[in-house]
Amino acid sequence: TILESFAEQARLDISGLADAPLDQQAQSAHRLKGAARMVGARLLAEQAQALEEAAKAGRAEAAKTAEAQLAPLLEETLKVARPLF
């Protein structure tokens, strides 16, 4: 399904964030933000945008904080969304 394809790619993107340089974090966050918007995951998209903005601004601590919230937010989003799809 579209949701499961999204979930698989989002998990891959999120798993690669922790050790990535800020420019790569910004790119991955931008991609995640767009994908999240496409499936209606507004809160996840907003968190990805926070990471993207922090990474682009060179704010490493803010980026780390934003990144740490993505995986739990993705799982919560999927838990809520799966019964709807």
C-alpha positions as CSV (number, residue, x, y, z in Angstrom):
1,T,0.0,0.0,0.0
2,I,1.0,3.6,-0.2
3,L,1.2,3.9,3.5
4,E,3.5,0.9,3.8
5,S,5.8,2.2,1.0
6,F,5.9,5.6,2.8
7,A,6.7,3.9,6.1
8,E,9.5,1.8,4.7
9,Q,11.2,4.8,3.0
10,A,10.6,7.1,6.0
11,R,12.3,4.5,8.3
12,L,15.3,4.4,6.0
13,D,15.5,8.2,5.8
14,I,15.2,8.5,9.6
15,S,17.7,5.7,10.4
16,G,20.4,7.5,8.3
17,L,20.0,10.9,9.9
18,A,21.9,10.5,13.2
19,D,25.4,10.3,11.7
20,A,24.8,12.4,8.6
21,P,26.3,15.8,8.1
22,L,23.8,18.7,8.4
23,D,23.5,19.2,4.6
24,Q,22.5,15.6,4.2
25,Q,20.1,15.9,7.1
26,A,18.5,18.8,5.5
27,Q,18.0,16.9,2.2
28,S,16.6,13.8,3.9
29,A,14.3,16.0,6.1
30,H,13.0,17.8,3.0
31,R,12.2,14.5,1.3
32,L,10.5,13.2,4.4
33,K,8.5,16.4,4.8
34,G,7.2,16.1,1.3
35,A,6.3,12.4,1.6
36,A,4.6,12.9,5.0
37,R,2.5,15.7,3.5
38,M,1.5,13.4,0.7
39,V,0.1,10.8,3.1
40,G,-1.5,13.4,5.4
41,A,1.0,13.0,8.2
42,R,0.9,16.7,9.2
43,L,2.8,16.4,12.5
44,L,5.5,14.3,11.0
45,A,5.9,16.8,8.2
46,E,6.1,19.7,10.6
47,Q,8.8,17.9,12.6
48,A,10.8,17.1,9.4
49,Q,10.5,20.8,8.5
50,A,11.9,21.7,11.9
51,L,14.9,19.5,11.3
52,E,15.4,20.8,7.8
53,E,15.4,24.4,9.0
54,A,17.7,23.7,11.9
55,A,20.1,21.8,9.6
56,K,20.1,24.5,6.9
57,A,20.8,27.1,9.6
58,G,23.8,25.0,10.9
59,R,22.1,24.6,14.3
60,A,23.4,21.1,15.2
61,E,21.8,20.8,18.6
62,A,18.4,21.9,17.4
63,A,18.8,19.5,14.5
64,K,19.7,16.7,16.8
65,T,16.7,17.4,19.0
66,A,14.3,17.5,16.0
67,E,15.8,14.3,14.6
68,A,15.4,12.4,17.8
69,Q,11.6,13.0,17.7
70,L,11.1,11.7,14.2
71,A,11.2,7.9,14.7
72,P,8.7,7.9,17.7
73,L,6.5,10.3,15.8
74,L,6.6,8.1,12.7
75,E,5.6,5.0,14.7
76,E,2.7,6.9,16.4
77,T,1.6,8.2,13.1
78,L,1.5,4.7,11.6
79,K,-0.3,3.3,14.6
80,V,-3.1,5.8,14.1
81,A,-3.1,5.7,10.3
82,R,-3.0,2.0,9.6
83,P,-6.6,1.3,10.6
84,L,-7.7,4.1,8.2
85,F,-6.0,2.6,5.1
